[in-house]
Structures are given as C-alpha cells and as structure tokens.
C-alpha cells in the first residue's frame, strides 16, 4: 500500500540522522502506527530534546497520507499546497533564487513565516544523490533560529509528488521555531546556510560538496497570542497553561514547567484542543522549549473566535524497557528493546480561554 512505500522511503532517508540524535525507543513504529490508525493515542512528551526531526515530522507525515494531489509548478510548490491555508490561500511566498557550486545547484523556491515558524522549501540538483540536515537560519541582525527540523524527499519516493525538474535529486522543507525572536515586525530579513553532502554511499561519511548561502526577506503572517495563566488540578497533579499561540500553520500551547519528578517519570499527557466552532483537534507533537512543555496542533484556526477548551484527559505512564539489546551501527552502538506495559491516570484537567 501507499503508506508502506512512504514508510520505506522515509525510513531509508532519515535513518542515519534519526539514530544519531537518539530518538525515543520505538519512535518510528509509534509514528507509523499513528498515521495508519493502529494507535489513536499520542505519546510525544519529551521527544523534542531527543531529536530535531520530532515535532514537525509527524504533522507533515499526516498531511501526505491520504492527502489530495494539487496542481503545482514545482515539487516544492506541490508540497506547500498540502499545508492547508499556508499553500491554498497563497500565504507562502515564491522565492526562486539559486546558487551553483561544483556542479550542484540549490534552488530556494518558497518561504512562509508566522509567529510560530519559518518554513523554507528548496531543491538540490546535480549528478548524484545528496543529503542536507545541518541548515542554519539567522536574521540579518544576528538572531539565530533553533532547528532545523527537516523533511526531505527523493524523486519517485512517493506517488504524491510528480513535478520534479530534470536533475533534481532532493526536495527539502526546513522548519525553524521563531519563538525566540525579539522585535519581529511585518517582515523578516534572513540568511540561510545549506551545507550539501554527497550521499552516493550512505554507509560512509558523506563529503561536503558545497555550502550554499541565501539572503532574502519574507513577510510575517500574524497570529493570535493568548495569555491564559490558568491552573487545573486533579488526582494530585496540577498543570498551569501559560499561553496559546494561534497561527495559520499550527496552534501551540505552552505550559509552566512541570515538576522535576514529573519530567523524570516520562509521563505523557493526552491532550485535545476544542475550538469555538466545536472542532476537536488531537495533539500532533510536543516536547520542551527550554523547561516549558510545548504541544502542537496542526491546522489553521485563526478564523475561530470565542471560547476554546484544552483538555488533558489522562496521563500515560510508559512501561520500562524490557528485552534490551545492543545493536552495532556504523555511527556507534544503538540500544533496542521493547517497552513494558503502560499505565494511565485519568483526569481530566480542563482549561478555558477566549479569542476575540
């Protein structure tokens, strides 16, 4: 089936990077099971500190499985058309700037920015296969962005994308978190650096064929920030919802830091966001921003006005690892194993807030 082909291509492409970042045990299996409907619960707490791929990877994956094919002039344009209003309402900006080094061309084709993220889409063309995963983005006044969180595709990897130009070997969308920026106005002036590696043989250290640099500006699409500062308590646990950031790309909820005992226990909150229109949105991903737990809900809800409800329905306690084994890998040893039975503590912990 389509999902199986998508899983194989993504697994092959990102395996080296994912293992190097020490992702959570059984991360891939849990991701795919969520996509195919085998596991309806989301267990993403604590994933961001372990892998740069984590929080954006599942939301983007979900957009492709079962998605509609849109007409677009390029593979990157086709990608952005799948990002809801970011592509459909023309919020992303066409760039079409390129640089060529040693016979390799990187073409920056599309960009989007709001109060949560910057999305950048580019392709890599040349005679062999290439890898990019260490891109850096800064503002012209020297502020840097955490990330990147990388999503990449190769020609023929899926049936979704058909608009590949000749010699294109790789299409990449970088996602950068804009939360740390200060003094953001209606436009961002940015510098992007893309180191490109020759990935002819993935089993060996890939040589860098060139470092590509781009300077450009992108408009910032404003969202809504809600200062909530509300505490809910049940079953001996209390949580404080600090604020909510609603943008065209996603909605982000930020809690006050949890207690250290809570963090060490690896407890995963099961969270649902209900919009003023009654739409129930499950959590897509989450992790830590500094010490603050942050959770993400994909979709454009900027047009929703009125009372929202955020519900932590239960706390999921993952079981301890069992049957652990050490598996040699080219980049070092990797511990594999199976998680023991989990347990859950039902709440609920309920928060209400309003948008004008």
ZIMO-V200524 format. One record per residue. RES is the residue in one small letter. SS is DSSP state (2 for helix, 1 for strand, 0 for the rest). Layout:
RES;SS / RES;SS
This chain:
x;0 / x;2 / x;2 / x;2 / x;2 / x;2 / x;2 / x;2 / x;2 / x;2 / x;2 / x;2 / x;2 / x;2 / x;2 / x;2 / x;2 / x;2 / x;2 / x;2 / x;0 / x;0 / x;0 / x;0 / x;0 / x;0 / x;2 / x;2 / x;2 / x;2 / x;2 / x;2 / x;2 / x;2 / x;2 / x;2 / x;0 / x;0 / x;0 / x;0 / x;0 / x;0 / x;0 / x;0 / x;0 / x;0 / x;0 / x;0 / x;0 / x;0 / x;0 / x;0 / x;0 / x;2 / x;2 / x;2 / x;2 / x;2 / x;2 / x;2 / x;2 / x;2 / x;2 / x;2 / x;0 / x;0 / x;0 / x;0 / x;0 / x;0 / x;0 / x;0 / x;0 / x;0 / x;2 / x;2 / x;2 / x;2 / x;2 / x;2 / x;2 / x;0 / x;0 / x;0 / x;2 / x;2 / x;2 / x;2 / x;0 / x;0 / x;0 / x;0 / x;1 / x;1 / x;1 / x;1 / x;1 / x;1 / x;1 / x;1 / x;1 / x;0 / x;0 / x;1 / x;1 / x;1 / x;1 / x;1 / x;1 / x;1 / x;1 / x;1 / x;1 / x;1 / x;0 / x;0 / x;1 / x;1 / x;1 / x;1 / x;1 / x;1 / x;1 / x;1 / x;1 / x;0 / x;0 / x;0 / x;0 / x;1 / x;1 / x;0 / x;0 / x;0 / x;0 / x;1 / x;1 / x;1 / x;1 / x;0 / x;0 / x;0 / x;0 / x;1 / x;0 / x;1 / x;1 / x;1 / x;1 / x;1 / x;1 / x;1 / x;1 / x;0 / x;0 / x;0 / x;0 / x;0 / x;0 / x;0 / x;0 / x;0 / x;0 / x;0 / x;0 / x;0 / x;0 / x;1 / x;1 / x;1 / x;1 / x;1 / x;1 / x;1 / x;1 / x;1 / x;1 / x;0 / x;0 / x;0 / x;0 / x;0 / x;0 / x;0 / x;0 / x;0 / x;1 / x;1 / x;1 / x;1 / x;1 / x;1 / x;1 / x;1 / x;1 / x;1 / x;1 / x;1 / x;0 / x;0 / x;0 / x;0 / x;0 / x;0 / x;0 / x;0 / x;0 / x;1 / x;1 / x;1 / x;1 / x;1 / x;1 / x;1 / x;1 / x;1 / x;1 / x;1 / x;1 / x;1 / x;1 / x;0 / x;0 / x;1 / x;1 / x;1 / x;1 / x;1 / x;1 / x;1 / x;1 / x;1 / x;1 / x;1 / x;0 / x;0 / x;1 / x;1 / x;1 / x;1 / x;1 / x;1 / x;1 / x;1 / x;1 / x;1 / x;0 / x;0 / x;0 / x;1 / x;1 / x;1 / x;1 / x;1 / x;1 / x;0 / x;0 / x;0 / x;0 / x;2 / x;2 / x;2 / x;2 / x;2 / x;0 / x;0 / x;1 / x;1 / x;1 / x;1 / x;1 / x;1 / x;1 / x;1 / x;0 / x;0 / x;0 / x;0 / x;0 / x;1 / x;1 / x;1 / x;0 / x;0 / x;1 / x;1 / x;1 / x;1 / x;1 / x;0 / x;0 / x;1 / x;1 / x;1 / x;1 / x;1 / x;1 / x;1 / x;0 / x;0 / x;0 / x;0 / x;0 / x;0 / x;0 / x;1 / x;1 / x;1 / x;1 / x;1 / x;1 / x;1 / x;1 / x;1 / x;1 / x;1 / x;1 / x;0 / x;0 / x;0 / x;1 / x;1 / x;1 / x;1 / x;1 / x;1 / x;1 / x;1 / x;1 / x;0 / x;0 / x;1 / x;1 / x;1 / x;1 / x;1 / x;1 / x;1 / x;1 / x;0 / x;0 / x;0 / x;1 / x;1 / x;1 / x;1 / x;1 / x;1 / x;1 / x;1 / x;1 / x;1 / x;1 / x;1 / x;1 / x;0
